[in-house]
Amino acid sequence: MSAVRFFTTSFPQHAGDPAGHFVAALSVGLAEAGHAVAVEAALSNWTPPGVRVEAWGGGALFGGEGAPDRLSRGGAADWLAAASALSRVTARGARRRGKQQVSVGHWLLPCGPAALAAGVRVVLYAHGSDVALLERLPAGRALARALDAGADHLNFVSDDLRRRFEALLGRPPRADVTTLSMGVAPPAPDFAALDARLPPRSPGERRVVTVGRLVHLKGFDVLAEALAGIPNVLWIAAGDGPERADLIRRCAARGVRFLSLGPLGPGERDALLRRADVFVLPSRPVGRRAEGTPLALLEAQLAGLPCVASRTGGVPEAAAPGGTTLVPPENASALAAALRALLDAPDAAARCATAGAACAAFAEGYTWTHLMPAHLRVMLGD
């Protein structure tokens, strides 16, 4: 049995909270395998079964809108808060030095230095916004090389992130390297809870669903443009964020029926995917930021839902061949054409059924049942 300590900026605040749920899943997987697991989380004190969690005091930077979007605006106060968080969590790691056999850092910054400070076997996970931050910082190459030099293992959630990190290094990594996505849980839909929040489906109505924070990176404004002119469609959005009011205005101005449900628990989300006709992920790159491996897309595919997604970041790696249609980012006309091919074609029902089956078969390989053993090997070095 090993003692394993996680350092993370994102962890669920309660059961069903989507924030950092994959970090929680990994910690529970270790605990179920008989290991002693502690998590140093920025804000949360919620403890899943068999895991000890303590908050290291990340401040408001990691709540609400989230650090990546705040830092993308370049506000001095947020950058000072980020520097303070880096100092705080690294000091926390130093105080834990030698108290565990494995130190795992989720997000290279700010938690990579904390895992290095805690020492022994050091495993670092890169999720996307952290690589983009290193690419943006003047000292990014030096920081990337320091993380690589101090880590035993680096895991990237997509090959796109792995290639970008290696380009930033300017040399091959010295640490062992893997590319492993985070996993998804088997669907467990709660239809009763969801149906209480949905209006009755009108005759001939098609339901397009999105799941994710309503932020610029997700490209939901492009979807609003694409849906204008496609008749009898209801767009149902699960998630909240700073662009919610703007999306409501955009949709109203374009005659797009839009229902914003806010954040959903896992059961309601799974039920929503089963009640939908098409799932859409219209993400765009924002500066150096792009999708890593979008779990919302994997969850929709696992539910057997035909999908349309932007070809950006790690999305193509997570897209089911023959099931998910990829379109250029920020191209409303291409997105509209892909949606019409699924919704308005004479053989639309057959197309959707075929695409949904391909999606479900592909996404089965991304369930925790399949991925957890590989993640345990990465963390434990077995």
N, C-alpha and C positions, 0 to 999 in steps of 0.2 A: 504493500500500500504506500502511495506517495501523498505528500502534502502539496497541494496545488493552490496557488494564489493568483487570482485575476485582478488586473487593473483596467478599468474601463470608464469611459465618459457616459455610456448609455446602458441602462439596466431598467427593467420594469419597475414601476412604482407600486404596482399591485398586480394580482393575477389577471391576465388578459390584456395588460398594457402592452401595446406593440413595440414600445421603445426598447431597443436592445434585447428583444425576446430571444434572439439567437444566442446571445451571450449566456442568458439564463439556461437555455437548452443545453449548451455545452457544459455548463457547471453541473447541471442535474445529471447529465450523462456520466460525468466523472464520478459523482457521488454514488450513482447507482452501480458503478463498477467497483465500488469499495474504497475510493480515495477520499481523503479529507480535503474539503474544498472551502476556500474563503474568497470572497469577492470584495474588492475595494471599488465602490461605485461612486460616481460624482455626487449623486443626489439621493439615491434610493437606499432605504433600509429594509425593503421587502425581502423576505427570505423564502425562496422555494424549498421544497423538501430536501433535507440533507445538506444544505448549503448555509454557510455563515456569511452575512453581508454587513458591511459597514460603509457609511458615507464618508468620503474624504473631503467633502465641502467644496464642490466645484462652482458654487455660486449660481447666479441666474443665467450665466452664459450657456449652460447646457440644458436649460429648460425652455419651455415655450417654443419660440421660433427655431432655436438650435444654433449652435456655434457656427456651422458652415455658412449659413445664410447671413448671420450677423457679420462675420469676418469678411464676407464677400463685398460688403459695403464699405469696408475699410475704416470704420469709426475708431478713433484713437482710444476711446474708453473700452471698446470691446477687445482691441489688441492688448491693452494693459491687463484686462481681465484674463485673456488667454495666457499671457506671460506669468501672471500670478498663479493660474491653475497649473501650468507646467511646473513651476517651482514647488507648489504645494504637494502635488501628487508624486513628484520625484523625491521630495523629502520623506513622504510617507513610505515609498519604496525602500529608501535607505534605512528607515527604522525597522523594516521587516527583513533586512539582510540576514540570510542564513536560517530563517525560520520556516522555510519550505524547500522542497526539492525542485519544484517547477514554478517559474514565474511567467505568467502569460499576460502580454499587453495587447489590448484591443484598441485599434487606431494607433498608428505609429507615433503620432503626436496628438495629445501630450503623454500618452500612457506608455509608449516605448521606453523613454528614459526611466520611468518608474520601475518597469520590469527589469531593466538592466541594473538599476540600483539595488533591487532586491536579490538579484543574482541566482547562482547555481544554474540549472538548465533554464535558458531564456527563450521563449517562443513568442514571436510578434505576429499579429494579424493585421493586414492592411485591407481596408474596406472601401476606399475610394476618396473621400474628402481629405483623408490624411496624406495620400500621395499628391493630390492637387495642391495641398498646402505646402508640402516640401518643394514642389516645382515652382511655387510662387515666391518662396522666401529667398532673399539674397544668399543666405548661408545654407540653402536647401541641400546642395550636393554634399557639403561637409557633414550636415546632420544625417543624411541618408547613409553616408559611409560609416559614421560612428554607430548608427543603429545596426548596420550590417556586420560591422566588426565585432560588436558586443553580443549579438544574438547567436544562438545555436541553430535556430530554425526561423525562417520567414514564410508565412503563408499568405497568398493573395487570393481574393475571392473571384478573380477573373484573370485570364491571360493578358487582357488589355492592361490591367494594373501592373502585372508582373513585367511586361515589356517596358512600360513607362518608368517603373522604378529602376530597372536595369539601365535604361538610357540615362536616367538621372545620375546613377552611380558612375557611369562612364567606364565601367569594367564589369566582369562577371561577379556575381555575389560570392562572398566568402562563406556565408551561412548556407546551410541546407535550405532548399527552396521547394515549395509545393504550390499548386493551384488547386484549391478546394473551395467550392461555394459553401455558404451557410445552407442548412437544410430547412425543409418545411415539414410541418406535421400533417398527418392524414386528415382529410376534412371531417369535421364533426358539426354539421349544420344545425343551427337552432332556428327552425322555420317559424315557430310560434312567436319568438321574440322579434324576428325581422318583420313578419307579416303585419304585426301590430303597428309598424311604422311606415308601411308602404301603402300608397293608394291602390285601389283595384286597377287591374290592367284593362285598358280600353280595347275594343275590338281592333285587331290588326296591329296593335302597338308593339314596337320593338324596343328592347331595353339594352342600352349601352352602359357599361359599368366601368368606373375607375376606382382604384384604391390607392391612397397615398396622400401625403401632405400637400396642401394647396399652396405650392411654392413655385417660383419661376422655373426651376430645374425640371419640373415634371411636365411643362409644356401644355397645361390644360387650356390656356388661351388659344392655342392652335386647334385643339379639339373643338372648341366653341365655334371657330371659323369653319371647320370641316363639316360640322353637323348642320350648319345653316343651309337650308334647301333640301335636306334629306327628310322626307315627310314621316310623320307618325313615329317619331323616336322620342323616348324619354331617357335622358342622361342622368344616371344615379351615381353620385360621388360619395364614397366613404372616405372620410378624412377631413381634417380642418387645417387652417393655415392662413397666413396674411393675405392671400389672394382671393379669399372666399367672396368678399363683397364685390370685387372687380369682376369675378366670373359671373356672379348673379346679374350684374349690370350688362355684361357682354351678351349673355344668353338672352336676356329680355329684349335687348336691342335687335337681336338677329332672329328672334322668333324660335329660339331653341328651348325646349322644355328641360328644365334643370332642377333636380332635387338633391340638395346637399344634406346628407344624413349626419355629418360629423363623424367622429371616431366610432368605430364599431368594435365590439369584442370579437374574439375568434369565431364563436358560433354564429353570430349574426353575419360576419363577413363571409363565412363559408356558405351560409344560406343565400346571401346576396349573389354570390357567384353561380349558385345553382338556379337562381331565378332569372339570370341574365341571358341575353342572346349573344353578346359580343363583349369582350374585355379589351380595353384600349390603354396603352402606355405610350403617350406621345412625348416622351422626354426629349430634352435638348441639352447640348453641352453649354455650360455657363463658365466662360473663361477656361480654366484647366479642369473644372469639375465635370464629371459625367457619371452615369450610372455604373455601379460595380456589377454585382449580380442582383438584379431586382427581384426580391422575394415575392412581391405582389404578382409579378408575371408568372413565377413558378407556381404560386398558389392557384392562380386562375387556370393555368394549364392542367394542374393536377385535378381540378374540378371538372375537367373535360369541356372547357369553354374555348371556342375559337377566339384567337387573339390577334390584335394588330398593334405593332410596337415600332418605335423609331429605331433606326440602325445607328446606335450611338453607344460608346463605352463598351461595357461587357454584355449588352443586351443580345447581340447576335449569338453569343455562346450559350445563352439561356433560352433561346427561341427554338421551339419544336419544329424540325423540318416537316413541311407538309401540313402544319397546324397553325403556326403563327406567321402572319404576313408582316414583313419588314418594309418600312417606308423611310425616305429621307427625313431627318429631323427638321422641324420648322417649315414643313411643306404641307399646307392645309389641303391643297388640291389632290396630292397623292394620298393623303390620309382619307379624304372623302371618297376617292375612287376605290380604295381598299375596303372601306366600310360598305359602299354600294355593292361591291362584288359579293359580299357575304349576306347583305340584307335584302337587296333588290333584284338579284339575278333570278331568272326563271327557275333554276335549280337550287335556290338559296338554302332550303332545308337540307338537301343532300350535302351541299358544300359544308354547311356548318357542322353536320353530324360527322363527316369525314375528318374535318379539321379538328373537332373536339376530341375525337378518338386518338388522333395522332398526338395531340397535346398531352392527354392523360398518360399515354404510354411513355412518352419522353420524360415527363416530369416525375414519374415514379422513381427514376434514378436519382432524384434530388431530395427524396424524403430522408428524414433523420435515420430511419431504419437502415438505409443504404450508406449514408455518409458518416454516421457517428463513429463506426470502427476506425475509419481512416483519420478522423479528427483526433481520436484518442491516441493513435499511433504518433501523430504529429506532436501532440502535447507531451506525451510521456517518453517519446523516443524509442518505442518498442519496435 
